[in-house]
Amino acid sequence: MIDIEALLTARMQAMEPSGIRRVFELAAKMKDPINFSIGQPDFDVPEPIKQAAIKAISAGRNGYTITQGIAELRTAIAGKISTETGWSVGPECECDVLITNGTSAGLLLAYMALAEAGDEIVIPDPYFVSYPQVAAMVGAGVKYCDTYPDFRMTAERIEPLLSARTKFVVLNSPGNPSGVVLSSDELRDIVELCESRGVLLISDEIYDEFTYSDGREGGVFPTPARFSNQILLLRGFSKTYGMTGWRLGYAVGPSRLIREMTKVNQYSFVCAPNMVQHAGVVALQTDVSHHVQAYERKRDLVVERLGGVTELAHPAGAFYAFPKLPEHLGMTASKFIEKALEKNVLVIPGNIFSLRDTHFRISYAVDDARLARGLTALAELMQ
Ligand SMILES: Cc1ncc(COP(=O)(O)O)c(C=O)c1O
């Protein structure tokens, strides 16, 4: 017998299995739960996107593509980002595009290219679960930017965490798990701080389309990319088009960095699935605004039902809310989710996304009737 234990790296000890999976396992044992735990939209992939993938398979688009991704998709993304930000994007430009296997792969490639043992990175707390775990994979240290109670990652809160070892700051607006959207003023201050300290800003904008009317400015989603092109943008198709299992995303940023990330991609993921990239071109032309409007109404219902019962930072984007447990309950969020389970409602405790265990995440991407029933149950539990 080979002693696998003895062969494992220290890196594996530093990494933890996702706590969200534990909640999914609990869900599997429940009969028809009201499931507020899933981080994906409840609509199916729009038909034209499905048809584009089927057509691509039938047309033999089944082999490897070049590592950077197919030219049609890269060109479409370059056009979209140029329009939104004013950046010049393309193979001969200051910034370039890399197609990735989801935003998750974009994160890993960026961390691999930029951070190693002895380096530090700054992430928000609460955070998307991968941010600290991928740091463990590359051996980098993590500084948590405490954003409680309003979940706004501001320059003022980031500044004390920067050191000579800091390589990059990860920003996520609209945020998972809070749904909070930063304003252009806040973003400009962060861009200026990072530039003045020679630190890269990585902006995870996977929820860009899910920015509601009160999170938009002049009708558009606020991105730090309006203030500088010395930023790495990570975006994806998973949430916007309900394509979580298709694994498609992209990175846009300084060409020098994109070149190195492409190198890592070449020896790891190789390329995003060929047919999915072809479908991605059609996805970019697909209007999902009716879904976004429906989610904005669901968000309104969450705020209306829970805002009066407990402290809730205003969620202006994504499809999450991160309410605080009222102190009179005298209970951690991990304990509270057991109480919620008894009412057949599944939510995720804050300690999965945070050093604290005082809040819980609701994903309100569920049908209206279930949403209303689940919110009533949660509100009763918190009274
Ligand atoms: C903030 C954030 N970033 C990245 C991801 C990863 O998305 P994907 O790899 O499916 O594009 C998620 C998924 O939940 C997320 O919430």
The ligand as an SDF file (V2000), in Angstrom:
LIG
                    3D

 16 16  0  0  0  0  0  0  0  0999 V2000
  -18.0580   36.0430   -6.9040 C   0  0  0  0  0  0  0  0  0  0  0  0
  -17.8940   34.8160   -7.7320 C   0  0  0  0  0  0  0  0  0  0  0  0
  -16.8230   34.7070   -8.5310 N   0  0  0  0  0  0  0  0  0  0  0  0
  -16.6310   33.6340   -9.3070 C   0  0  0  0  0  0  0  0  0  0  0  0
  -17.5300   32.5840   -9.3030 C   0  0  0  0  0  0  0  0  0  0  0  0
  -17.2240   31.3800  -10.1680 C   0  0  0  0  0  0  0  0  0  0  0  0
  -18.0580   31.3010  -11.2590 O   0  0  0  0  0  0  0  0  0  0  0  0
  -17.7590   30.4330  -12.5480 P   0  0  0  0  0  0  0  0  0  0  0  0
  -16.4880   29.7280  -12.3520 O   0  0  0  0  0  0  0  0  0  0  0  0
  -18.9320   29.5090  -12.6790 O   0  0  0  0  0  0  0  0  0  0  0  0
  -17.7020   31.4080  -13.6770 O   0  0  0  0  0  0  0  0  0  0  0  0
  -18.6660   32.6480   -8.4900 C   0  0  0  0  0  0  0  0  0  0  0  0
  -19.6250   31.5320   -8.4410 C   0  0  0  0  0  0  0  0  0  0  0  0
  -20.4160   31.3930   -7.5290 O   0  0  0  0  0  0  0  0  0  0  0  0
  -18.8570   33.8040   -7.6900 C   0  0  0  0  0  0  0  0  0  0  0  0
  -19.9230   33.9400   -6.8820 O   0  0  0  0  0  0  0  0  0  0  0  0
  1  2  1  0
  2  3  1  0
  2 15  2  0
  3  4  2  0
  4  5  1  0
  5  6  1  0
  5 12  2  0
  6  7  1  0
  7  8  1  0
  8  9  2  0
  8 10  1  0
  8 11  1  0
 12 13  1  0
 12 15  1  0
 13 14  2  0
 15 16  1  0
M  END
$$$$
